[in-house]
Amino acid sequence: MLSVTIIIPVYKKLDLFAESFFNNSKFFDNSQVIIINDDPASENLQIDSRFSIYPKTTFIQNDKNLGFSKSVNKAVKSAKTDLVTLLNTDVFLKDMSWQKALNCFEQDSKLFAISFSQDDGTGNVTGRNRIYFKNGLIHHSTLSISSGTDLLETGWAEGGSAIFRKSMWDELGGFDENFSPFYWEDVDLSYRAKVNGWKVLFSKEVKVLHRHESTIGSFFDKEKVKETAFAHQVYFTKKHASAVQKISLHFFLAKLWLKNTIKKS
């Protein structure tokens, strides 16, 4: 059986983290756990006695805020296992189904990542996605979950609810930290994995509850979030678009610049 480390990045919302940790730890099945706290102003989780319930835990306390990409890269680098599972603090394991993914990695040496099936609590299930080019930019959106086989192709493995092969992660260099502090880093990582000929899949049978309590939306200005998302979408397009698509991007950005210039004048 392949070994696995569960990595949980934390930024503020410590009560939500505590709730998810206590729920999830009963399904960790003796796995290693790395908790990385990206808020230097908050309490040091390592000295919080509440988390002594699970002994195989390593705590990393950032001395400055790094953002999601850099924090996760830092945690993955310290992991010593075959696989790493990334769980956001608003993701709750429903059962031991996540371990079904371990057999898939053992059976397929080309498998890079498996993204989990996310229930939002209302019966709506997401986690399978697509990326596509339209009107000068690469976009992403959800994809329907068809009946039949458990494992399905997906555009990317979601960075807060998926399991990855660490050797391939290391070969890719992990998340591109130009996507700091958030958004598009997981899409980019999976895209690069596919370029290498590796598989990125979605599993219907690995089920989690995703409460969608966004840390980003709670602690960052909405306009800043919007600007960051757009800037990272443009960066992703420049990085991965074909030559023809980049021409389309150039005209799109020129048109946008002209529109904004006229608006300001």
N, C-alpha and C positions, 0 to 999 in steps of 0.2 A: 504494500500500500504506500502510495506517495505521501510524503509529509507536507503539512500545510501550516502557514502562519496567517492568522486573522488580523488585519490591520484596520484600526478605527481612528480616523482623524477627528479631532474635537476642536471646535471653536465656539467658546461661550456655551450657552444652552446646556449647562452641566446637569440640570435636573432631567432633561430629556435624555442626555447621554447615560445617566445613572439608570433610568428606567429601561432603556434599550439594553444596556450591558447586563443587568440582572435577568432580563428576559432571555437574552441570547446565550448567556454563559452556560445554561443548562443543555444547550445544543452544540457546544464547542467540541465535545467529545475528546477532551485531553489535548487539544491542539494548542500550539503556541499562540499568544496574543501580543500584539504591539499596539499600545495606545499612544498617540502623539497629540499633545496639547499645543495648539497654535496660538493660544492667547497668553502672552507672557504676563499679563496683568491679573489673570485669574489664579485661583489657588492651584498649587502644585498637586496634581492628581496622585502622585506617588505617595504622598503622606496622608491621603484620604483613606481612612480605615475601611470605608464601605467597600472598597474594591479588593480587599484581601481575601474575599470569598473565592476568588479564582487565582490559584497560586502561580500558574504559568504565564505571568503577565510582565511585559517589559514596558516601562513608562519612559517616554521621551518628552521633555519639556523644552519647547523652543524659547530661546532668550529674546527673540523678536518675531513678529508676525511674518510668516513666509508665504501664506496662501496655500491653496489646496495642492497644486502640482508639486511644489517644492517640498511640502510636508510629506506627501505620500512617497515621493522619490526617496526622501531621507529615511522613512520607515522601511520601505522595501529593501533598500540597500543593507539595512541591518538584519534582515530576515535571512535565516540559514536553511530554509526548507525548499522543497521542490516546487511548491505552489504558494501563491498568496491570494487571500480572499479580502476584497475591499468592502467594508460595510460603513455606510454613513450612519450618523447617530439617529436618524429618523427611519432606519430600516430595521425591522424586527423579523428574525427567523421564526417561521411557523413550526418547524419540526426538524428532523435530521435529513431532510431531502437534499440539502446542499451537498451532502457527502456522495450522492449519486454521481456528481460531476467527477469525483476522484477516479472512478473506474474509466470514465471517458478519456481522461488524460493518459491513463496507463495503456489504453487500447489504441490510441491514435497519437503518434509522435509529431504530427503536423498541427495538432490542436493547440492554439495559443490561449483562447479565453472562452468562457461560457458565462453569458449574462443570465440573471435570474428573472423569474416571472414575478412581477410586482402587483400585488393587490392593494388598491388604495383604500380599502375598507368599505367600499360601496359596491363591490362586485366588478368594478372596472379593472381589467388586467392589462398591464403594459410591460414594456421591457424589450420588445422587438422593434427595430428601427431601420430606417433607410437613409441614405444620402443621395442627393441628386443635384444636377446643375440646372439653373433656371435664371434667366434675366441677368446674367453677368456674375452670379454668385453660386457657390455650392451651399445647398441648404440641407437641413435634416428634419425628419418628421417620424412619427410613429408608423408602424406597419402592422397589418392585421395578423392575428395569431390563428393560423389555420388548424383544422383538425388533422388527426393522423399522427405521424411520428413525433416523438418528444423533441428531438433536436432540430432546429430550423436555422437557416442562414439569417444573419442580422447585420445591419450596417456597422454596428460597433457594440462593444461590451461596456455597459455603463459603469463609470468609475466608483460608484457607491454601492453597487449591488452585483458583483461579479467575481469570478475566480480566474487567475492568470497563471501561466507557466513562468516561473521566475527566470529560468535560463534565457528564454526568449525576451522577456521584459528587459533583462540586463543587456542582451545583444542590441536591442532597439534603443537603449539608453533611457528607458522609462518615459514618463511624460515630458513633452517639450515644454520647458519652463518659460518659454516666450508666451505661453497661454496663461501665465500667472496674472491675477490671483485666482481666476476661475473661468470656466466655460471652454468647451471645444477640445480640451486636452485628451479626454478619453476617445473622442471621435478620431482625432489625429493618431493616437497610439494604435488603435485598431486598423486604421487605414494603412499605416506603415507595415503592420503585421501582414495584412493581406497582400501588399506589394511583395513581401518576402515569400509569398506562397503558403502562408499559414492560415489556419481556419479560425474564424470567430463565429460562435454559435449562440443561439438562444435556447434555453431549456424551459419547456412548459411545466416540467415536473419538479423543478427546484423552485420552491415557492417562498416568498417573503411578503410581509406587510410593509408597505411604504406609506408613511403618514404625511409625507410632503410638507414637513415643517421646515421651510427653507431658511437656512442660516443666512444665505446671501440676501434674501429679501428683507430679513429682519435687521441686518446691521450695516447695509450699504445703501446709499442714496439711489433711488430708482432710476434717475437719469444716468448716473454713473454706471449702474448695472447694464442699462440699455446700450450705452456707448461702448462698454467693454465687450459685450456680446457681439456687437456689430464689428468692432475692430478685430476681434478674433475670427469672426466669419470671413472677413476680408483677408486676414493673414493666412488662414487655412486654404482659401481659394488660391491665393498667390503661390502657396507652397505646393499644392497638389493638382491644380488645373492643367489641362493640356494647353498647348500653344494657342490653339484656336480659342479656347475658353478664356485665356488670359487677354486676348484682344477684346473679347466681349466685356471682360471685367474692366479693362481700361476705359472703354466707352461709357460703361455704367458709372464709374467713379468721376469721369469728366462731366457727365450729365448732372450728377449729384452736386459736384462742386459749383457748377454754373447755377443750379437751382438755389443753392444756399447763398451764393454771391448776390443774386438778384433779390432774394428775400431780405438780405441785410441792407441793401442799398435803398 
